[in-house]
Amino acid sequence: MPAGRPKKYTKTRLREIEQEIIDYTDKTTIPIVSECAYNLGMYREEMYKHEELSSAIKKLITKKESVLEKGALLGKLNPSMAIFSLKQLGWRDKPKEEIQQENILSEQIKKALGSLNEDA
C-alpha cells in the first residue's frame, strides 16, 4: 500500500464512483467487488468505507449472488467455484445438527396440528 495521506473523496466524486459501480454491475456478467475496485483505482476496503457507495455495492453483490446461484443450478457454472464464491459472500451450509433439529421441530408441529384436528 502506498505511503502518504489517504485520498479524500468529495460528494461529487463519490456520486461519480457510485455511477461507475452501477455501470460496471450492469455491463459485467458476474460482477466482482475487488475487480470493480481495481478498475476504479481503489482498494476494495476503501469502497466499503463510504456509506454513499453502499447501495451500489449491495446491488453488485446481489447480482453476483443471483448469477452464481442460477448458473450453478442450471449447470452453466462449476458448482464448486459457485459455492466457494457464494460462501465468500456469507452463504453457508447448514450443519447436520441444524437440519436434524429442523426435522424434529417439523415433526412436532405436524403432531400438534394433527391432535388439534382430532379434537375439533
KOLKEVEX-422845 format. One record per residue (C-alpha): residue number from 1; residue in one letter; x, y, z; chain. Coordinates in Angstrom, 3 decimals, always signed. Example, Ala and Ser with C-alpha at 12.3 -4.5 7.8 and 13.67 -1.06 7.14 Angstrom:
# KOLKEVEX-422845
<site><pos>1</pos><code>A</code><u>+12.300</u><v>-4.500</v><w>+7.800</w><unit>A</unit></site>
<site><pos>2</pos><code>S</code><u>+13.670</u><v>-1.060</v><w>+7.140</w><unit>A</unit></site>
//
This chain:
# KOLKEVEX-422845
<site><pos>1</pos><code>M</code><u>+0.000</u><v>+0.000</v><w>+0.000</w><unit>A</unit></site>
<site><pos>2</pos><code>P</code><u>+1.445</u><v>+3.367</v><w>-0.943</w><unit>A</unit></site>
<site><pos>3</pos><code>A</code><u>+2.580</u><v>+5.603</v><w>+1.873</w><unit>A</unit></site>
<site><pos>4</pos><code>G</code><u>+1.173</u><v>+9.043</v><w>+2.379</w><unit>A</unit></site>
<site><pos>5</pos><code>R</code><u>-2.055</u><v>+10.754</v><w>+3.127</w><unit>A</unit></site>
<site><pos>6</pos><code>P</code><u>-5.287</u><v>+8.836</v><w>+2.367</w><unit>A</unit></site>
<site><pos>7</pos><code>K</code><u>-7.334</u><v>+10.113</v><w>-0.583</w><unit>A</unit></site>
<site><pos>8</pos><code>K</code><u>-10.183</u><v>+12.492</v><w>+0.165</w><unit>A</unit></site>
<site><pos>9</pos><code>Y</code><u>-13.356</u><v>+11.945</v><w>-1.820</w><unit>A</unit></site>
<site><pos>10</pos><code>T</code><u>-15.758</u><v>+14.789</v><w>-2.467</w><unit>A</unit></site>
<site><pos>11</pos><code>K</code><u>-19.503</u><v>+14.193</v><w>-2.604</w><unit>A</unit></site>
<site><pos>12</pos><code>T</code><u>-19.366</u><v>+14.784</v><w>-6.350</w><unit>A</unit></site>
<site><pos>13</pos><code>R</code><u>-16.584</u><v>+12.229</v><w>-6.822</w><unit>A</unit></site>
<site><pos>14</pos><code>L</code><u>-18.434</u><v>+9.682</v><w>-4.660</w><unit>A</unit></site>
<site><pos>15</pos><code>R</code><u>-21.555</u><v>+10.122</v><w>-6.834</w><unit>A</unit></site>
<site><pos>16</pos><code>E</code><u>-19.383</u><v>+9.539</v><w>-9.914</w><unit>A</unit></site>
<site><pos>17</pos><code>I</code><u>-17.868</u><v>+6.420</v><w>-8.340</w><unit>A</unit></site>
<site><pos>18</pos><code>E</code><u>-21.344</u><v>+5.193</v><w>-7.392</w><unit>A</unit></site>
<site><pos>19</pos><code>Q</code><u>-22.446</u><v>+5.536</v><w>-11.031</w><unit>A</unit></site>
<site><pos>20</pos><code>E</code><u>-19.288</u><v>+3.766</v><w>-12.212</w><unit>A</unit></site>
<site><pos>21</pos><code>I</code><u>-20.081</u><v>+0.852</v><w>-9.867</w><unit>A</unit></site>
<site><pos>22</pos><code>I</code><u>-23.635</u><v>+0.695</v><w>-11.239</w><unit>A</unit></site>
<site><pos>23</pos><code>D</code><u>-22.342</u><v>+0.811</v><w>-14.830</w><unit>A</unit></site>
<site><pos>24</pos><code>Y</code><u>-19.797</u><v>-1.940</v><w>-14.083</w><unit>A</unit></site>
<site><pos>25</pos><code>T</code><u>-22.522</u><v>-4.082</v><w>-12.479</w><unit>A</unit></site>
<site><pos>26</pos><code>D</code><u>-24.839</u><v>-3.655</v><w>-15.459</w><unit>A</unit></site>
<site><pos>27</pos><code>K</code><u>-22.144</u><v>-4.414</v><w>-18.047</w><unit>A</unit></site>
<site><pos>28</pos><code>T</code><u>-20.441</u><v>-7.341</v><w>-16.271</w><unit>A</unit></site>
<site><pos>29</pos><code>T</code><u>-21.830</u><v>-10.875</v><w>-16.390</w><unit>A</unit></site>
<site><pos>30</pos><code>I</code><u>-20.515</u><v>-11.841</v><w>-12.951</w><unit>A</unit></site>
<site><pos>31</pos><code>P</code><u>-19.518</u><v>-8.647</v><w>-11.126</w><unit>A</unit></site>
<site><pos>32</pos><code>I</code><u>-16.736</u><v>-8.902</v><w>-8.556</w><unit>A</unit></site>
<site><pos>33</pos><code>V</code><u>-16.209</u><v>-6.243</v><w>-5.885</w><unit>A</unit></site>
<site><pos>34</pos><code>S</code><u>-12.412</u><v>-6.430</v><w>-5.963</w><unit>A</unit></site>
<site><pos>35</pos><code>E</code><u>-12.330</u><v>-6.207</v><w>-9.782</w><unit>A</unit></site>
<site><pos>36</pos><code>C</code><u>-14.643</u><v>-3.204</v><w>-9.693</w><unit>A</unit></site>
<site><pos>37</pos><code>A</code><u>-12.443</u><v>-1.530</v><w>-7.092</w><unit>A</unit></site>
<site><pos>38</pos><code>Y</code><u>-9.335</u><v>-2.250</v><w>-9.165</w><unit>A</unit></site>
<site><pos>39</pos><code>N</code><u>-10.990</u><v>-0.729</v><w>-12.244</w><unit>A</unit></site>
<site><pos>40</pos><code>L</code><u>-11.789</u><v>+2.375</v><w>-10.180</w><unit>A</unit></site>
<site><pos>41</pos><code>G</code><u>-8.199</u><v>+2.646</v><w>-8.922</w><unit>A</unit></site>
<site><pos>42</pos><code>M</code><u>-9.310</u><v>+1.948</v><w>-5.351</w><unit>A</unit></site>
<site><pos>43</pos><code>Y</code><u>-8.842</u><v>-0.775</v><w>-2.792</w><unit>A</unit></site>
<site><pos>44</pos><code>R</code><u>-11.880</u><v>-2.903</v><w>-2.010</w><unit>A</unit></site>
<site><pos>45</pos><code>E</code><u>-11.703</u><v>-1.891</v><w>+1.652</w><unit>A</unit></site>
<site><pos>46</pos><code>E</code><u>-11.775</u><v>+1.776</v><w>+0.620</w><unit>A</unit></site>
<site><pos>47</pos><code>M</code><u>-15.048</u><v>+1.259</v><w>-1.239</w><unit>A</unit></site>
<site><pos>48</pos><code>Y</code><u>-16.680</u><v>-0.186</v><w>+1.881</w><unit>A</unit></site>
<site><pos>49</pos><code>K</code><u>-15.644</u><v>+2.834</v><w>+3.967</w><unit>A</unit></site>
<site><pos>50</pos><code>H</code><u>-18.007</u><v>+5.161</v><w>+2.098</w><unit>A</unit></site>
<site><pos>51</pos><code>E</code><u>-21.675</u><v>+4.925</v><w>+3.089</w><unit>A</unit></site>
<site><pos>52</pos><code>E</code><u>-22.567</u><v>+6.721</v><w>-0.157</w><unit>A</unit></site>
<site><pos>53</pos><code>L</code><u>-21.416</u><v>+3.652</v><w>-2.119</w><unit>A</unit></site>
<site><pos>54</pos><code>S</code><u>-23.191</u><v>+1.000</v><w>-0.027</w><unit>A</unit></site>
<site><pos>55</pos><code>S</code><u>-26.339</u><v>+0.773</v><w>-2.161</w><unit>A</unit></site>
<site><pos>56</pos><code>A</code><u>-24.387</u><v>+0.345</v><w>-5.394</w><unit>A</unit></site>
<site><pos>57</pos><code>I</code><u>-22.113</u><v>-2.262</v><w>-3.756</w><unit>A</unit></site>
<site><pos>58</pos><code>K</code><u>-25.142</u><v>-4.176</v><w>-2.435</w><unit>A</unit></site>
<site><pos>59</pos><code>K</code><u>-26.656</u><v>-4.224</v><w>-5.943</w><unit>A</unit></site>
<site><pos>60</pos><code>L</code><u>-23.355</u><v>-5.540</v><w>-7.327</w><unit>A</unit></site>
<site><pos>61</pos><code>I</code><u>-23.263</u><v>-8.312</v><w>-4.715</w><unit>A</unit></site>
<site><pos>62</pos><code>T</code><u>-26.938</u><v>-9.162</v><w>-5.232</w><unit>A</unit></site>
<site><pos>63</pos><code>K</code><u>-26.372</u><v>-9.571</v><w>-8.983</w><unit>A</unit></site>
<site><pos>64</pos><code>K</code><u>-23.308</u><v>-11.706</v><w>-8.334</w><unit>A</unit></site>
<site><pos>65</pos><code>E</code><u>-25.230</u><v>-13.976</v><w>-5.941</w><unit>A</unit></site>
<site><pos>66</pos><code>S</code><u>-28.101</u><v>-14.318</v><w>-8.385</w><unit>A</unit></site>
<site><pos>67</pos><code>V</code><u>-25.897</u><v>-15.135</v><w>-11.367</w><unit>A</unit></site>
<site><pos>68</pos><code>L</code><u>-23.789</u><v>-17.633</v><w>-9.401</w><unit>A</unit></site>
<site><pos>69</pos><code>E</code><u>-26.767</u><v>-19.436</v><w>-7.898</w><unit>A</unit></site>
<site><pos>70</pos><code>K</code><u>-28.680</u><v>-19.616</v><w>-11.182</w><unit>A</unit></site>
<site><pos>71</pos><code>G</code><u>-25.591</u><v>-20.605</v><w>-13.173</w><unit>A</unit></site>
<site><pos>72</pos><code>A</code><u>-24.747</u><v>-23.423</v><w>-10.772</w><unit>A</unit></site>
<site><pos>73</pos><code>L</code><u>-28.350</u><v>-24.676</v><w>-10.667</w><unit>A</unit></site>
<site><pos>74</pos><code>L</code><u>-28.547</u><v>-24.721</v><w>-14.469</w><unit>A</unit></site>
<site><pos>75</pos><code>G</code><u>-25.168</u><v>-26.444</v><w>-14.776</w><unit>A</unit></site>
<site><pos>76</pos><code>K</code><u>-23.621</u><v>-23.490</v><w>-16.607</w><unit>A</unit></site>
<site><pos>77</pos><code>L</code><u>-21.062</u><v>-22.765</v><w>-13.879</w><unit>A</unit></site>
<site><pos>78</pos><code>N</code><u>-18.736</u><v>-25.030</v><w>-11.977</w><unit>A</unit></site>
<site><pos>79</pos><code>P</code><u>-20.720</u><v>-25.803</v><w>-8.802</w><unit>A</unit></site>
<site><pos>80</pos><code>S</code><u>-17.613</u><v>-25.922</v><w>-6.596</w><unit>A</unit></site>
<site><pos>81</pos><code>M</code><u>-16.479</u><v>-22.478</v><w>-7.702</w><unit>A</unit></site>
<site><pos>82</pos><code>A</code><u>-20.004</u><v>-21.051</v><w>-7.388</w><unit>A</unit></site>
<site><pos>83</pos><code>I</code><u>-20.279</u><v>-22.454</v><w>-3.847</w><unit>A</unit></site>
<site><pos>84</pos><code>F</code><u>-16.830</u><v>-21.134</v><w>-2.938</w><unit>A</unit></site>
<site><pos>85</pos><code>S</code><u>-17.704</u><v>-17.670</v><w>-4.232</w><unit>A</unit></site>
<site><pos>86</pos><code>L</code><u>-21.119</u><v>-17.641</v><w>-2.531</w><unit>A</unit></site>
<site><pos>87</pos><code>K</code><u>-19.511</u><v>-18.635</v><w>+0.763</w><unit>A</unit></site>
<site><pos>88</pos><code>Q</code><u>-17.184</u><v>-15.660</v><w>+0.388</w><unit>A</unit></site>
<site><pos>89</pos><code>L</code><u>-20.358</u><v>-13.547</v><w>+0.318</w><unit>A</unit></site>
<site><pos>90</pos><code>G</code><u>-21.614</u><v>-15.035</v><w>+3.581</w><unit>A</unit></site>
<site><pos>91</pos><code>W</code><u>-23.615</u><v>-18.020</v><w>+2.353</w><unit>A</unit></site>
<site><pos>92</pos><code>R</code><u>-23.133</u><v>-21.190</v><w>+4.378</w><unit>A</unit></site>
<site><pos>93</pos><code>D</code><u>-24.031</u><v>-24.852</v><w>+4.510</w><unit>A</unit></site>
<site><pos>94</pos><code>K</code><u>-26.382</u><v>-25.920</v><w>+7.256</w><unit>A</unit></site>
<site><pos>95</pos><code>P</code><u>-24.685</u><v>-28.229</v><w>+9.756</w><unit>A</unit></site>
<site><pos>96</pos><code>K</code><u>-26.294</u><v>-31.691</v><w>+10.020</w><unit>A</unit></site>
<site><pos>97</pos><code>E</code><u>-27.355</u><v>-30.922</v><w>+13.591</w><unit>A</unit></site>
<site><pos>98</pos><code>E</code><u>-29.317</u><v>-27.863</v><w>+12.432</w><unit>A</unit></site>
<site><pos>99</pos><code>I</code><u>-31.083</u><v>-29.886</v><w>+9.726</w><unit>A</unit></site>
<site><pos>100</pos><code>Q</code><u>-31.922</u><v>-32.623</v><w>+12.248</w><unit>A</unit></site>
<site><pos>101</pos><code>Q</code><u>-33.329</u><v>-30.047</v><w>+14.690</w><unit>A</unit></site>
<site><pos>102</pos><code>E</code><u>-35.490</u><v>-28.568</v><w>+11.921</w><unit>A</unit></site>
<site><pos>103</pos><code>N</code><u>-36.808</u><v>-32.042</v><w>+11.051</w><unit>A</unit></site>
<site><pos>104</pos><code>I</code><u>-37.619</u><v>-32.804</v><w>+14.694</w><unit>A</unit></site>
<site><pos>105</pos><code>L</code><u>-39.389</u><v>-29.469</v><w>+15.103</w><unit>A</unit></site>
<site><pos>106</pos><code>S</code><u>-41.319</u><v>-30.037</v><w>+11.871</w><unit>A</unit></site>
<site><pos>107</pos><code>E</code><u>-42.487</u><v>-33.456</v><w>+13.115</w><unit>A</unit></site>
<site><pos>108</pos><code>Q</code><u>-43.527</u><v>-31.967</v><w>+16.470</w><unit>A</unit></site>
<site><pos>109</pos><code>I</code><u>-45.555</u><v>-29.279</v><w>+14.689</w><unit>A</unit></site>
<site><pos>110</pos><code>K</code><u>-47.251</u><v>-31.869</v><w>+12.467</w><unit>A</unit></site>
<site><pos>111</pos><code>K</code><u>-48.188</u><v>-33.959</v><w>+15.532</w><unit>A</unit></site>
<site><pos>112</pos><code>A</code><u>-49.513</u><v>-30.932</v><w>+17.379</w><unit>A</unit></site>
<site><pos>113</pos><code>L</code><u>-51.600</u><v>-29.876</v><w>+14.386</w><unit>A</unit></site>
<site><pos>114</pos><code>G</code><u>-52.856</u><v>-33.429</v><w>+13.964</w><unit>A</unit></site>
<site><pos>115</pos><code>S</code><u>-54.034</u><v>-33.589</v><w>+17.578</w><unit>A</unit></site>
<site><pos>116</pos><code>L</code><u>-55.776</u><v>-30.217</v><w>+17.169</w><unit>A</unit></site>
<site><pos>117</pos><code>N</code><u>-57.645</u><v>-31.518</v><w>+14.124</w><unit>A</unit></site>
<site><pos>118</pos><code>E</code><u>-58.678</u><v>-34.668</v><w>+16.056</w><unit>A</unit></site>
<site><pos>119</pos><code>D</code><u>-60.040</u><v>-32.557</v><w>+18.897</w><unit>A</unit></site>
<site><pos>120</pos><code>A</code><u>-62.163</u><v>-30.455</v><w>+16.530</w><unit>A</unit></site>
//
